[in-house]
Amino acid sequence: FHCRGCWTVLGDSLQLCGQEPPGLSVLACFKVTDDVTWEDSLLVGLEGALLGCAYYLLTCRSCGFAVGFILYSSGSDLAYLRGLFCFFKESIICYLLENQIIIDASKLNFPAVVLKE
């Protein structure tokens, strides 16, 4: 997974760990690279799927582009994403090793991943 702004490597599909919730186009990962940063201040969602949720905004260390969030608190529907690194699909691009091509994450269908309790 690469930053759409500057192509910095942010993570890889081996760390992909969660399903995309309805209404929220994200990839949830266990780990990210050191090029993903976040501040200690929480933001609160005022609309959309993150309405009422508290989260930390993830940014690319190289260019400062917003690439996702870490959910801190939410309703029960998004509880399984708490503490995970969630990349906005529209903010990242993917390099496919097998085909050696670059493609928007929003155009890919990722395999189903089930979190274990």
Helices and strands as residue ranges (DSSP letters): E 2-3, G 13-15, E 16-18, E 26-29, E 36-38, E 43-44, G 48-50, E 54-60, E 66-73, G 76-81, E 85-88, G 89-91, E 92-96, E 101-104, G 105-107
